[in-house]
Amino acid sequence: MTKEDGNLRSHHEEKTIQQLIARMNRIEGQIRGIKGMIERQVYCDDVLNQISSAQSALDGVSKLLLEKHMKSCVRERLEAADTAVVDEVLKTVFRMIR
């Protein structure tokens, strides 16, 4: 975690960034595919199944990013005695499990 222009920024390994980008690119393709299905008036159940698949893929990205966040950014802030990060993470996790 670094601070630039007053904003916190992550500093994940390049491998992690590439994993996240690759997953998001696949999800972007899924979303475009779903849009096309709707435009072609594909059967609703088939579209809903694809939406569920895209949501699961986004959940996977969230879990990977949360893991890396906990192991790097959060750990560093706790080591710097910035305990406010605990409340931040709790809010994020609670939003994720809704």
C-alpha positions as CSV (number, residue, x, y, z in Angstrom):
1,M,0.0,0.0,0.0
2,T,1.3,3.4,-0.9
3,K,-0.1,6.9,-0.6
4,E,-0.1,9.1,-3.7
5,D,-1.9,12.4,-4.0
6,G,-3.5,11.7,-0.6
7,N,-5.1,8.5,-1.9
8,L,-4.2,5.0,-0.8
9,R,-3.0,2.8,-3.6
10,S,-2.2,-1.0,-3.7
11,H,1.1,-2.4,-4.7
12,H,0.3,-6.0,-5.5
13,E,2.8,-8.3,-7.3
14,E,2.6,-8.2,-11.1
15,K,1.4,-11.8,-11.1
16,T,-1.6,-10.9,-9.0
17,I,-2.4,-7.9,-11.1
18,Q,-2.2,-10.0,-14.3
19,Q,-4.5,-12.7,-12.7
20,L,-7.1,-10.1,-11.8
21,I,-6.9,-8.5,-15.2
22,A,-7.3,-11.8,-16.9
23,R,-10.3,-12.7,-14.8
24,M,-11.9,-9.3,-15.4
25,N,-11.3,-9.6,-19.2
26,R,-13.2,-13.0,-19.1
27,I,-16.0,-11.5,-17.1
28,E,-16.2,-8.6,-19.5
29,G,-16.6,-11.1,-22.3
30,Q,-19.3,-12.9,-20.4
31,I,-21.2,-9.6,-19.8
32,R,-21.0,-8.8,-23.5
33,G,-22.3,-12.3,-24.3
34,I,-25.2,-11.9,-21.9
35,K,-26.1,-8.6,-23.5
36,G,-26.1,-10.3,-26.9
37,M,-28.3,-13.0,-25.6
38,I,-30.8,-10.4,-24.4
39,E,-30.7,-8.7,-27.8
40,R,-31.3,-12.0,-29.5
41,Q,-34.2,-12.7,-27.1
42,V,-32.6,-16.0,-25.9
43,Y,-34.7,-18.0,-23.5
44,C,-34.8,-16.3,-20.1
45,D,-33.5,-19.3,-18.1
46,D,-30.4,-19.5,-20.3
47,V,-29.7,-15.8,-19.8
48,L,-30.2,-16.1,-16.0
49,N,-27.8,-19.0,-15.9
50,Q,-25.2,-16.9,-17.7
51,I,-25.8,-14.0,-15.3
52,S,-25.3,-16.4,-12.3
53,S,-22.0,-17.6,-13.9
54,A,-20.8,-14.0,-14.3
55,Q,-21.7,-13.2,-10.7
56,S,-19.8,-16.3,-9.5
57,A,-16.8,-15.2,-11.5
58,L,-17.0,-11.7,-9.9
59,D,-17.1,-13.4,-6.5
60,G,-13.9,-15.2,-7.4
61,V,-12.2,-12.0,-8.2
62,S,-13.4,-10.4,-5.0
63,K,-12.1,-13.3,-2.9
64,L,-8.7,-13.2,-4.6
65,L,-8.4,-9.5,-4.2
66,L,-9.6,-9.7,-0.5
67,E,-6.9,-12.3,0.2
68,K,-4.2,-10.3,-1.3
69,H,-5.4,-7.1,0.4
70,M,-5.4,-8.9,3.8
71,K,-1.9,-10.3,3.2
72,S,-0.4,-7.0,2.1
73,C,-2.2,-3.7,2.5
74,V,-4.0,-4.6,5.7
75,R,-1.0,-6.3,7.3
76,E,1.2,-3.2,6.5
77,R,-1.3,-0.8,8.0
78,L,-1.6,-2.8,11.1
79,E,2.2,-3.0,11.4
80,A,2.1,0.8,11.2
81,A,-0.4,0.9,14.1
82,D,-3.2,2.1,11.8
83,T,-6.0,0.1,13.4
84,A,-8.7,2.0,11.5
85,V,-8.0,-0.6,8.7
86,V,-9.9,-3.2,10.8
87,D,-13.2,-1.2,10.6
88,E,-12.6,-0.7,6.9
89,V,-12.1,-4.4,6.2
90,L,-15.1,-5.3,8.3
91,K,-17.3,-3.0,6.3
92,T,-16.0,-4.4,3.1
93,V,-16.5,-8.0,4.2
94,F,-20.0,-7.3,5.4
95,R,-20.9,-5.8,2.0
96,M,-19.5,-8.8,0.3
97,I,-21.6,-11.3,2.3
98,R,-24.9,-9.6,1.7
